[in-house]
Amino acid sequence: PGSPGRDPLPSMVCSRRSLQVLVILITVPFVCGDFASLYSRAQAFFGKVGNVTQQGCTNSAAQPTFGGFGAPHRSSQLRSAAASYRKVGMTRGEVPAKPFLDACVEFLPLIDRLGKVFYPVRSDIEGNIKKLQAIAKTKPNGVTLQALVREEKVADTSKVGVAGDSLLWLKRAMQFMNVFLGTVSRGGEANAAAKDAYSTTLQKYHGFVVKRTFNMGLMAAPGTDAILSRLGGDGADPAETLADLGEWVAAATPLLLAIDAFLAAQGIHHTA
């Protein structure tokens, strides 16, 4: 039974027709082995269903968004990440803790898109973000990363504390990503750029086993076309994605340099 005064037939017709089309769209890729096209087919389908519902089935109740298919364009996420780093701001080289850590969190999904090769770096970044966030929560609003480290040194000058160690390794991992993506944004080949970035940032701080593991993993690093496709999304203009990538690099670099200079001045640059 439908609601009084409303004809359920248009809604039923749309629902049955939509279900038939959806079954075809899902079945064909699976039968043909074309799994990669499933997402794009379903995305296009739901867009069409939305138009039909608005134009031809005005009596139908509003339907919820199908989870995932309304996600923002990947390149827009890259622009959003760049904007987050630009908003961090600095005062005389001091980097506000919360905005910087929030920007790093927003960057994590973009690392995910690059593939399993980068998961160890991603995991290291996330772990150190959480450690610094836990410390920052106990401090006044507006506390800087530098202040977190200074307070630890005042309390115990004999060793590097949790904040200092976490910031050091977060900076190193982010420098790796910054150097790598910076080279790609300037037209460098991604696979070679990943290897070069590792050799100039993280490698000297790793032991033999970790070095070997990283170097072997980076042999499988994706090329430039794959990187741009993963960051930009299907159908994105590679030139536009490169420009967005350059924006992120330009926004993140000054912050990482300020952190690096501070840690060096504090003598926090141990090699292991």
N, C-alpha and C positions, 0 to 999 in steps of 0.2 A: 504493500500500500504506500502511495506517495503522499506528499503534503497536500492539503486541501488547496484546490485552485491551480495546481501545477501538473503539467503533463509529463510523466516519467519517460515517455517513448523516445524523445530526442536524446536524452542522457543514455538510455539503454543502447540505442543504435550506435552512438559515439563510442561507448564502452566496448561493445562487441567488435566493432570495426577496428578500434585501437588495439584490442587484444589480438585479433587475427594478424594485423600488420606486425605487431611486436613479436609474435611467435615466429613469423617468417624472418624478421630481421635477426633474431637470436639464433634460429636454427641454421640458416645458410652459412654464417661464418664458422660454426662448429663443425658442420658437415664437410666444408671445404678446407678446414684447418686454418682459416684466416681469423685467428683470435684477435689480432691487432686492430682489425676494423670494427670489432664489436662495440667498443666505446663510442667511436665516432658515429656509427649507425644509430645507436640508441640515443645519442645526444641529439642528432638531427631529427629522429623520430619524435622525441618528447617536445622538441620545439614546434613541430608541425601539429602535434596533438593540442598543444596550448593554443595555437592559432585557430584550429577547428573549433575548439571549445568556446572561444570568444566569439567567433563569427557565426557558427551554425548551430550551436547548442546552448543558447542563452539560458535555458532552463536548468542546466546542469549546475550542481553545487561546485564551489571552488575546490580544486584539488590541491593537495600539498605538493611542494616541490620534491621531485625525485632526488633522493640524497646523492650528492656528488656531481650530478650533471649540471648544476648551476654554479659550479666553482669558477672563480675568476680566472681569466687568461693567465697563463704562466708568466708571460713577460710583464704583465701588470703586477704580479707578485714581486718580480725583480725590481720594478720601479718603486714599489711600496717599501721594499727592504732598503733601497738607497735613500728614500725619504726619511726612514727611521734613523739611519745613521747621521743624516744631515741635521736632524732635529736634536741630536744629543747635545751638541754645543760644547764649548770649552771656555773656561775663564782662567787666563794665565796658565794654560797648559793642564789645568785640573779637569778630569773627565768625570761627570756625574755618574754614579754607579748604576742607579736604576734604569735610566734611559739607555745607557750603553748595553747593559745586560739584556734589556728588552729587545733591543735591535739585534743582538746576537741570536736571541731565541727566534726572532722572525726570519733570520737567515737560515736556520736549520732545515726547513722543508726544501730549500733550494739545493742544499748539499745532498739531501735524499734523492733528488732527481738525477744526480750525476752518476749514481750507480754504487754497487757494493764496494768497489775499489776505495771509495772515500768514507766508508762507514767507520773505520777506526778513528779517523780524524773527527768525524761528526760526533762520535761517542765521547771522545776526549773533550771536545768543545762543550757539549751538553753537561758533562759531569762537572767541569770547572765552573760553568755558569751557575749551577745549582749550589755549589759550595759558596760562591761569592754572594749569591742571593740570600742564602741563609744568614750570612754574617751581616749583610746590609740591612736586613729586616730589623735587626736589633739596634740600629743606629738612627739618628734623626734624619728626617727627609732632606734630600739634597746632598747627602754625604757623597764624597767623591771616592773613586777607586784608590787614589793616592792616600786619602785619609785612612781608609781601611788598613792599608799596609803600614802606614806610619804608627798607628795606634798599637799594632802588634809589636813593632820594633821597640816602642817605648816600654811595653810590658815585659818583653824578653828580647834583649839584643843579642843573645847568644846563637840564635838560629832563625831561619826563615819560617814564618808562621804559615797557617793555612791560607790566609788571604794573599800573602806574597807568593806562595808556591802556586796557588790556583790561578792568580792573575798572570804569572809568568808563563804557565803552560797554555792558558787560554790565548794569550798574546801570540805565542809561537804557532799554535794551530791556526789561528786566524791570519797570521802573516803568511803561512803556507797557502791558504785559500786566496789571500789577497794577491800574492805574487803570481800564483798560477792563473787566476782569472784575469789579472791585469795583463799578462802576456797574451792571453787569448783575445782580450778586448782590443789589443793593438795589432791583431792579425797573425799572431803566432800559432803554430800547430799545437793543438791541445795535448796530445799524447806526450810530445817532447817537453811541453811547458810544465806538465805535472812532474816529470822526472827532474827537470831543472829546478823547479820550485822546492822540491823536497831536498835536493842536494844543497841548496843555499839557505834553507830555514831549519828544518827539523833534523836532518840526517846527523849533524854533528853532536846532537844531544841524545842520540839513541845508541844502545848497545849493539853488538854484532848481530844477535838473533833478530832484534826488531828491525835493524837496517836491512837485513836480508829479506825479511818478510815484506817490508814496504817496497823495496825495489822489485821484488818478484810480482807483487800485486800491481804496481804501477805499469808493468809491462802490458797489462790488460786495460789500461786507462783508455777511455773512448777518445776518438778523434774530434776535430773541431766541428764537423757537421753534426755529429751525434750530440755533442755538448750544447750547441745552439738549438738543436731541435728539442732537447730535453728541457732547457731553460725557457725557450720561447713558446713551445707548444706546436702542435700540428698546424701547418699553414702560416706560421709566423714568418715575417720577413727577417732573414738572418742579419741584415744590416741594422734593423731596428733592435734586435736582441743584442747585437754587439754594442750599440749605443747605450742601451739600458745597462749592460754589463759595465761599461766604462763609467757610467754614473755611480754605480755602487762602489767601484774601486776608488773613484775620486772622493766619495763621501767617507769611506772607511779608512783610507790611508792616513790622514792627519791624526786620527784618534789612536791608531796603532803606533804611529811614530811617537806620539806624546807619552803613551804608556811605556814604550821601549826605552825612551830617554829617561823616564823616571826610575824604572827598575835598574837601569845601568848606574844611575847616580846613587841609588841606594845600595849598590853592590849585590843586587839580586840577579845573578846571571850564572848560577852554577850550571855545570855541563851535563848533569845526569838527573 
